[in-house]
Amino acid sequence: MSVIQLAGIERVFHLGDSVVHALSRLDVAIDAGEYVAIMGPSGSGKSTLLNLLGLLDRPDAGSYRLEGRDVTTLSPDEQAAVRSRRIGFVFQSFHLVPRLTAAENVALPMMLAGIPVAERAQRVAQALKDFGLDQRADHRPDQLSGGQRQRVAIARATIMQPAVLLADEPTGNLDRATGDDVIHLLEALNERGMTLIIVTHDPKIGTRARRQLMMEDGELRQDSASTRLRQLDDNPPGPLSGKGGDGESPAAPAPDKPSAGAA
Amino acid sequence: MRNADVLRFARDAAAGYPLRTSLSVLAMAIGVAAVVVLTALGDGARRYVVEQFSSLGSNLVIVLPGRSATGGFSPANAMTTTPRDLTVDDAAALSRLPSVRRVAPLTAGTSEINANGRLRETLVAGTASTYLDIRGFKMAQGSFLPEADWNRGAPVAVIGAKIQEEIFAGKPAVGELIRLGDRRLRIVGVLKSTGQGLGMNTDELVFVPVGIAQGMFNTNTLFRVLIEAKSRDQIEAVKREVAAILKARHGGEEDITVITQDAVLATFDKLLRALTAAVAGIAAISLAVAGILVMNVMLVAVTQRTSEIGLLKALGARGDTIRDAFMAEAAMLSLVGALTGYGLGLFGAFVLRQMYPVFPAYPPNWAVVAALVTALSTGLLFGIMPARRAARMDPVQALMKH
């Protein structure tokens, strides 16, 4: 069963006189427990897609079904409730609240959801232990290393046991070794059944995923899950690397061999 | 989000920016302290005046010549025209009323006192033996004016404490002869010092029998007639009867004014309450300014914490949860500011009382309540706009700011 089902999604931004199609004609289905990387150059619409999947943004057309429920028609408060319980976010810049300790940051989603203090404390303690942070519970973000901060952020994203974990460049602010740790952590969560969607520039990370979605100009250019390559013939792969922020161009697309480029 | 969590979150947020928080708390505190201290001053002035009036004597009814339309106390009463004199015989007639305990005529003028080789200008009050009890004065030496026919009067005088000190330099004055204007009088008593009184300072007065004073100043009319009613309940009856008798004696014309100490007190009381309220109103402006400062601080807080607001939304916070959190923060700034200001204000009033012990500078309860309520409500009112701005923020835009 598909945990995420997008049909005919359109997202249009009006910048002055010009109209930008951030997403157009997007049809994607993602099954529960999948490990998906959304890849593509800057401005390709992958962040817009992630925001949309996280219910932070609404499509201008099309429907989005999360766990079988149409969530595009929900009120903002209902969407907030869905975000609270079914979606976890991991950000590039961690987004920890600087004045709160690691434990308090992890407890934040439960506090917002109104979970009683005693249950919060117990679940936070367990989560910190699981993520190897039990010695850092009372440290504030500025007293933590980058890798520890991202682990706190992941603990926070998963504390409500969401259906989908959305990670936006989770290793973008980390060095390679710590980044690898974080990726392994996310993959471990995926192995335990959590649907994992990572947005990344980095082909090394992208190709670790079992499925890659290649975005360009707001369209899905390539989905490694489908054998059909849409419109690839009139757009050669070269431009994909054109505006890639991190410089490293993705290896020539190897759509049918998912982990070919991984180290 | 639970209410306790909203409060804790807001508290931590305020504590996270100590300088900004303490500045806005200080602004609010100064506003509240200003209200508390200024109303303590105003109300202290009122209490002071009331106390001074009470020292005039109890159950006092005052008759003055001339008609004033209101019958209350106003500056115009002091300058009424006098169609017909208020005479010693009028006063004597009033003393026969059943509800009246004592009557003292009073006439006044200035003259020179000359004794012991010294000379000074002084206020002379012509009155009768009853005056002492009506005003509740005490004698330091000797006795007050003797009981006598009001129209004649013996050549005696009673002097105030300051006159005694200045003329006789502390030596016993009773029995000494003085020259007062063109009269030679013998001092029979010295009044105990009463301190500062309203209008007339009795320490600097020379009392002589009313007949003598009228002769000295060549007048038949009385400046005032002081009447002491038998009890507080009979003040109104005295007022009515005095008016009726004097109307009859003055050929049917109402040409006198009867005022009671209560009426005078009530007027001063009203006046000074209005003054206190006005001062409180001026001080309240600083509360409004403090409210605007709280708004400013909250707007800065919303801008500074934009990415945090985006994060909270991503983590499932609803718009009204975020609004509540920011409102709670604004309310806390106001509350802490108001309480600090209350403490500062009480301390200020305490310092005032230490510096001027006669001045009862206590802030009135209504002013304290009004200041605290105004502080809280302006804080909340001015907190609404920033809080709503935070609640409406687009999460995608908010998360991008870092």
HADDOCK unambig.tbl for C-alpha pairs under 7 A between the chains (distance, minus, plus):
assign (segid A and resid 56 and name CA) (segid B and resid 314 and name CA) 6.76 0.50 0.50
assign (segid A and resid 56 and name CA) (segid B and resid 395 and name CA) 6.05 0.50 0.50
assign (segid A and resid 56 and name CA) (segid B and resid 396 and name CA) 6.15 0.50 0.50
assign (segid A and resid 77 and name CA) (segid B and resid 318 and name CA) 5.58 0.50 0.50
assign (segid A and resid 80 and name CA) (segid B and resid 316 and name CA) 4.52 0.50 0.50
assign (segid A and resid 80 and name CA) (segid B and resid 317 and name CA) 6.06 0.50 0.50
assign (segid A and resid 80 and name CA) (segid B and resid 318 and name CA) 5.61 0.50 0.50
assign (segid A and resid 81 and name CA) (segid B and resid 316 and name CA) 5.79 0.50 0.50
assign (segid A and resid 83 and name CA) (segid B and resid 314 and name CA) 6.59 0.50 0.50
assign (segid A and resid 83 and name CA) (segid B and resid 315 and name CA) 6.29 0.50 0.50
assign (segid A and resid 83 and name CA) (segid B and resid 316 and name CA) 4.85 0.50 0.50
assign (segid A and resid 84 and name CA) (segid B and resid 315 and name CA) 5.45 0.50 0.50
assign (segid A and resid 84 and name CA) (segid B and resid 316 and name CA) 3.83 0.50 0.50
assign (segid A and resid 95 and name CA) (segid B and resid 311 and name CA) 6.74 0.50 0.50
assign (segid A and resid 97 and name CA) (segid B and resid 308 and name CA) 6.59 0.50 0.50
assign (segid A and resid 99 and name CA) (segid B and resid 16 and name CA) 5.95 0.50 0.50
assign (segid A and resid 109 and name CA) (segid B and resid 315 and name CA) 5.56 0.50 0.50
assign (segid A and resid 109 and name CA) (segid B and resid 316 and name CA) 6.98 0.50 0.50
assign (segid A and resid 111 and name CA) (segid B and resid 1 and name CA) 5.94 0.50 0.50
assign (segid A and resid 111 and name CA) (segid B and resid 5 and name CA) 6.82 0.50 0.50
assign (segid A and resid 112 and name CA) (segid B and resid 1 and name CA) 4.55 0.50 0.50
assign (segid A and resid 112 and name CA) (segid B and resid 316 and name CA) 6.87 0.50 0.50
assign (segid A and resid 112 and name CA) (segid B and resid 317 and name CA) 5.81 0.50 0.50
assign (segid A and resid 113 and name CA) (segid B and resid 1 and name CA) 5.61 0.50 0.50
assign (segid A and resid 114 and name CA) (segid B and resid 1 and name CA) 4.34 0.50 0.50
assign (segid A and resid 114 and name CA) (segid B and resid 2 and name CA) 5.35 0.50 0.50
